């Protein structure tokens, strides 16, 4: 029997009740391909709209039937899909760079637009796709699109790149598939791109809980050659001709490394079966960024590159919040302390019973003082999500707080494992 932590057994056993059944999934979807929905998020600080741009048929659907309807509501946005009988057949959450932009001072300069895209299994018949946005801890409809999967305007293009298997067996059914996209690597840098992707894969597998699931994870590399090496650094007046346009100074933050042309990212990633996209940037400069169920971006070289990669992937894959509370980040309203945050590793104590009380030992006070006595304990320590007061995190230190931490804390490992089980549970015996 594969190791499954006791506090996850109930979730593991309840997947059948909370997820679309295998038979239902095959009735509603062609699981051998996917439908990519490209749309634009646009607006100001409060007001936003979403407009459909195009639909694309893509070669792979990598997710399992257990990942069609998630048993939790992570993310600021949700995609819901309904069949012609008005039955919910798909529901997943995600976050965006647009919402981060809204939380800075930048909207005072005027409205902005961001590229967004989401893949669903290819529908066999007409479906209604609802895009919802979080308001407090509820969701409201942002837009609804009726999609005919046989429509002539659905783009059918094959990927121009080749996917290279870096780790795993390559059978993407009921596995977690991660695709590394190499940006800022010229055609002659393929050997370095492969070496870098292998290095990050090995680092991932040395860290809990990923080390327990190594045989259930595939790692792919897609190398679309760039004309120039490196990355854009606008604050230094440096701009490189790269395949994806990775850039520092995202949202005016010096170390925030990201990609705004998300449709390019999706076009390149389509060469591989993937569940999560990781953009590996050919630079030594320290930095990165990670957005839940969107992507993670990180420097391939330089100090603590592996730790930064893992931290950003924690955001991207595990829906984990930052646990630090002293930083250059200039978010103004990133967290409402009057409600319980959706991220699994922070709490405002508004509804702490739904978080990690089961992981706290007897004798550990709640809240928990940040003193040496509790440095190796799971507790409720004030500070996190950029705030010194009103929000609490589960450990004195963690990969989601500093690079000095040994790895993810117990609560973050629990959150990551919940996501892992969505993708690999059918393979666990």
DODREN-143328 format. One line per 4 residues: number of its first residue (from 0); for each residue x, y, z of C-alpha. Coordinates in steps of 0.001 Angstrom, whole numbers, plus 500000, padded with zeros to 6 digits. Layout:
<rs>
NUM) X:Y:Z | ...;
</rs>
This chain:
<rs>
0) 500000:500000:500000 | 501382:503391:499006 | 501862:505781:501876 | 498807:508014:502372;
4) 498817:510212:505468 | 495904:509381:507832 | 494417:512865:507670 | 494054:512443:503894;
8) 492385:509042:503934 | 488879:510492:504164 | 489540:512759:501174 | 491065:509849:499246;
12) 488093:507569:499929 | 485546:510275:499082 | 486847:511014:495592 | 484263:508726:494023;
16) 481414:510697:495565 | 482862:514131:494789 | 484177:513499:491291 | 482674:512762:487919;
20) 482550:508975:487592 | 484667:507257:484968 | 481538:506290:483019 | 480082:509792:483204;
24) 483388:511319:482117 | 483469:509085:479048 | 479835:509893:478298 | 480405:513652:478300;
28) 484032:513990:477206 | 486555:512642:474746 | 489433:512147:477184 | 491962:511703:474377;
32) 492068:515437:473570 | 491267:518788:475135 | 489469:522022:474339 | 491441:525162:475093;
36) 489395:528227:475967 | 491278:531504:475426 | 489772:534622:476977 | 490739:538101:478123;
40) 490335:539455:481640 | 490069:543222:481601 | 489054:545936:484011 | 490078:548210:486841;
44) 490543:547738:490577 | 486996:546632:491296 | 485210:546183:487970 | 486253:543402:485615;
48) 484968:541645:482515 | 485872:538496:480632 | 485593:538090:476876 | 486001:534904:474856;
52) 488764:535186:472258 | 489023:531758:470593 | 488719:528004:471013 | 491448:525527:470133;
56) 491480:521747:469943 | 494641:520328:471487 | 496140:516871:471270 | 496221:515888:474940;
60) 494028:515753:477999 | 496347:514706:480792 | 494069:514922:483814 | 492250:511970:485347;
64) 488530:511697:486002 | 489338:512415:489652 | 490529:515865:488679 | 487398:516820:486740;
68) 485415:518035:489756 | 487585:519206:492615 | 486421:518505:496184 | 487732:521898:497375;
72) 487391:525493:496224 | 490883:526863:495768 | 491572:529884:493593 | 490032:533275:492894;
76) 488321:531995:489733 | 486439:528837:488824 | 485586:527139:485557 | 482358:525122:485620;
80) 481086:523034:482701 | 477499:521777:482358 | 476133:519255:479856 | 472831:519551:477959;
84) 471017:518034:480950 | 472330:520919:483063 | 474536:518556:485077 | 477850:519800:486425;
88) 480538:517697:484736 | 483676:519748:485369 | 484780:522226:488053 | 488266:523520:488835;
92) 489739:526661:490345 | 492644:528872:489388 | 494198:532270:490033 | 495577:534925:487696;
96) 498130:537677:487263 | 495201:540022:486650 | 493949:539667:490229 | 497444:540412:491543;
100) 497537:543543:489367 | 494194:544574:490871 | 495716:544300:494361 | 498517:546797:493638;
104) 498470:550540:493111 | 498713:550121:489336 | 494966:550321:488531 | 495014:554040:489435;
108) 496821:554579:486123 | 493951:553049:484140 | 492364:549769:483083 | 494441:546831:481872;
112) 493891:543496:480118 | 495509:540096:480690 | 495580:536901:478667 | 493989:533873:480292;
116) 493393:530342:479055 | 492018:527094:480410 | 491827:523546:479060 | 488957:521145:479628;
120) 488480:517608:478265 | 486981:517786:474783 | 483158:517787:475057 | 481192:515325:472943;
124) 478101:517555:472807 | 477140:521174:473436 | 478157:522486:476851 | 477748:525633:478902;
128) 480979:526970:480364 | 480673:529308:483332 | 483513:531536:484474 | 483074:532563:488104;
132) 485022:534996:490292 | 485335:534942:494057 | 483599:537609:496090 | 484533:537062:499697;
136) 484195:533317:500059 | 481349:533034:497551 | 481504:532959:493753 | 479528:534970:491235;
140) 479255:534474:487483 | 481572:536627:485417 | 480486:535201:482054 | 478851:532165:480465;
144) 479664:530706:477051 | 477705:528087:475138 | 480147:525968:473152 | 479440:523680:470230;
148) 482442:521303:470049 | 481758:520669:466340 | 481880:524348:465367 | 483979:525182:462318;
152) 485745:528075:464072 | 487522:525837:466598 | 491188:526039:465654 | 492960:522765:464967;
156) 496718:523258:464832 | 499471:520820:465648 | 502279:521939:467950 | 505500:523010:466230;
160) 507768:521731:468982 | 508687:518309:470324 | 508182:517220:473918 | 511147:515462:475520;
164) 510546:513074:478425 | 512951:513995:481233 | 511686:511749:484046 | 508961:509127:484431;
168) 507526:506424:482228 | 505718:508720:479801 | 502269:507141:480233 | 500310:510270:481121;
172) 497052:508575:482117 | 496457:508892:485865 | 499848:510491:486380 | 500867:514001:487341;
176) 502460:515542:484244 | 504706:518580:484615 | 506053:520365:481542 | 509131:522575:481743;
180) 509250:525259:479051 | 512731:526606:478341 | 512799:530371:477738 | 515893:532359:476809;
184) 517634:529256:475483 | 518855:529434:471880 | 518747:526442:469513 | 522308:525570:470514;
188) 521287:525442:474192 | 519195:522265:474033 | 521790:520304:476012 | 521744:522915:478781;
192) 517933:523008:478799 | 517791:519225:479268 | 520412:519357:482008 | 518585:522173:483822;
196) 515201:520416:483645 | 516742:517196:485009 | 518348:519151:487852 | 515054:520711:488911;
200) 513280:517369:488600 | 515816:515730:490898 | 515455:518584:493373 | 511679:518168:493375;
204) 511977:514456:494102 | 514284:515108:497065 | 511562:517085:498831 | 508522:515792:500723;
208) 505872:514914:499805 | 506963:514648:496146 | 509617:512080:497085 | 506858:509592:497952;
212) 505184:510013:494544 | 508136:509981:492180 | 506918:506968:490184 | 503584:508722:489611;
216) 505066:511889:488088 | 506222:512547:484524 | 508468:515497:483725 | 508552:516814:480164;
220) 510656:519482:478487 | 509652:521629:475526 | 512476:523704:474073 | 511271:526399:471681;
224) 514502:528141:470669 | 514899:531823:471471 | 516742:534237:469211 | 518705:535579:472199;
228) 519744:534197:475564 | 518501:535637:478807 | 515466:537546:480002 | 513944:541022:479892;
232) 515043:543330:482729 | 513083:546541:482131 | 514521:548408:485140 | 517963:548012:483521;
236) 516766:548772:480009 | 517503:545193:478933 | 515151:543440:476496 | 515854:540049:474913;
240) 514213:538332:471948 | 513018:535167:473669 | 510386:532605:472751 | 508009:533410:475619;
244) 509006:536934:476628 | 509825:536210:480262 | 510492:539398:482200 | 511534:540684:485598;
248) 509869:543742:487162 | 506388:542261:486834 | 503891:544577:488560 | 506845:546956:489153;
252) 508504:544448:491527 | 512212:544028:490838 | 512453:540280:491518 | 509031:539255:490216;
256) 509781:537123:487152 | 506775:536261:485015 | 505300:535956:481520 | 502401:538122:480391;
260) 501895:536597:476929 | 500143:533518:478262 | 498792:532379:474896 | 502391:531880:473713;
264) 503020:529787:476812 | 500004:527589:476085 | 500950:527192:472415 | 504378:525855:473357;
268) 503120:523681:476226 | 500617:521989:473884 | 503439:519806:472541 | 503319:517765:475756;
272) 500638:516127:477861 | 500653:518375:480912 | 498759:519241:484046 | 501002:522115:485187;
276) 503296:524466:483233 | 506704:525501:484599 | 508671:528195:482764 | 512433:527779:483257;
280) 514283:530997:482368 | 517918:531010:481283 | 519304:533561:483730 | 521362:533702:486914;
284) 519432:536632:488330 | 517467:535742:491466 | 513703:535750:491080 | 510530:533950:490183;
288) 506762:533869:490411 | 504015:531327:490910 | 500238:531564:490495 | 497858:528802:491518;
292) 496918:526484:488642 | 498283:529026:486152 | 502070:528644:485958 | 505331:529003:487830;
296) 508314:530922:486456 | 511842:530748:487885 | 515508:531399:487110 | 517435:528347:485945;
300) 520709:529362:487575 | 522046:531500:490362 | 521730:531427:494152 | 519112:529108:495614;
304) 517554:528411:492203 | 516161:525061:493370 | 514598:526532:496503 | 513025:529392:494566;
308) 511639:526892:492038 | 510108:524809:494839 | 508632:527863:496558 | 506987:529074:493354;
312) 505725:525595:492562 | 504181:525539:496037 | 502021:528493:494979 | 501326:527000:491572;
316) 500541:523404:492487 | 499566:523373:496162 | 497564:526639:496294 | 499945:527732:499062;
320) 500180:531314:500247 | 503393:533125:501122 | 504101:532796:504822 | 506490:535742:505064;
324) 505415:539121:506396 | 508408:541354:505606 | 509064:541855:501882 | 509203:544321:498990;
328) 505794:543133:497784 | 503491:546109:497271 | 500089:544413:497301 | 497510:546669:498908;
332) 494483:544420:499465 | 495771:540904:498920 | 493951:539483:501941 | 490694:540318:503715;
336) 491302:539411:507363 | 487565:539413:508144 | 487044:536106:506290 | 488873:532776:506208;
340) 491343:532664:503297 | 491014:529840:500765 | 494715:528985:500821 | 495296:525869:502958;
344) 498375:527147:504845 | 497150:530442:506297 | 494259:531361:508564 | 492620:534442:510035;
348) 491067:532217:512740 | 487613:533082:511378 | 487102:529395:510560 | 490232:527673:511775;
352) 488367:524377:512304 | 488514:523892:508545 | 492300:524248:508429 | 494917:522328:510469;
356) 493755:521959:514132 | 494133:518150:513761 | 497883:518590:513229 | 498546:520574:516423;
360) 499938:518630:519391 | 498399:518878:522833 | 500068:521613:524810 | 500754:523881:521835;
364) 498832:527138:522442 | 496683:528755:519771 | 497809:531344:518776 | 501388:530117:519163;
368) 504220:532455:520202 | 507228:532644:517883 | 509748:531354:520438 | 512389:528619:520234;
372) 510255:526208:522247 | 507901:525820:519276 | 510352:526096:516368 | 509806:522446:515343;
376) 506097:522354:516129 | 503008:522860:514022 | 501087:525742:515525 | 499313:528978:514680;
380) 501981:531690:514433 | 500946:535279:513773 | 502289:536675:510520 | 501936:535558:506921;
384) 500636:536590:503505 | 502667:539857:503770 | 500867:540859:506990 | 502341:540995:510499;
388) 498953:541030:512214 | 495606:539327:511674 | 496828:536354:509667 | 498530:533210:510950;
392) 500754:530514:509465 | 501492:526965:510657 | 505258:526971:511262 | 508091:529144:512524;
396) 509743:528554:509160 | 508819:526811:505930 | 509755:526775:502254 | 506837:529192:501793;
400) 508589:531661:504100 | 512378:531505:503641 | 515118:529768:501709 | 516683:528722:505019;
404) 513857:526329:505811 | 514545:522604:505466 | 511491:522177:503240 | 507724:522479:503324;
408) 506117:522437:506760 | 503655:519720:507764 | 500594:521737:506754 | 502013:522664:503349;
412) 502911:519022:502732 | 499319:518071:503547 | 497970:520633:501064 | 500347:519478:498348;
416) 499430:515858:498906 | 495738:516603:498466 | 496528:517886:494994 | 498807:514929:494257;
420) 496038:512482:495091 | 493701:514146:492618 | 496038:513183:489800 | 497592:509892:490893;
424) 495198:508165:493318 | 494017:505608:490746 | 497566:504296:490486 | 498075:503818:494230;
428) 497709:500242:495374;
</rs>
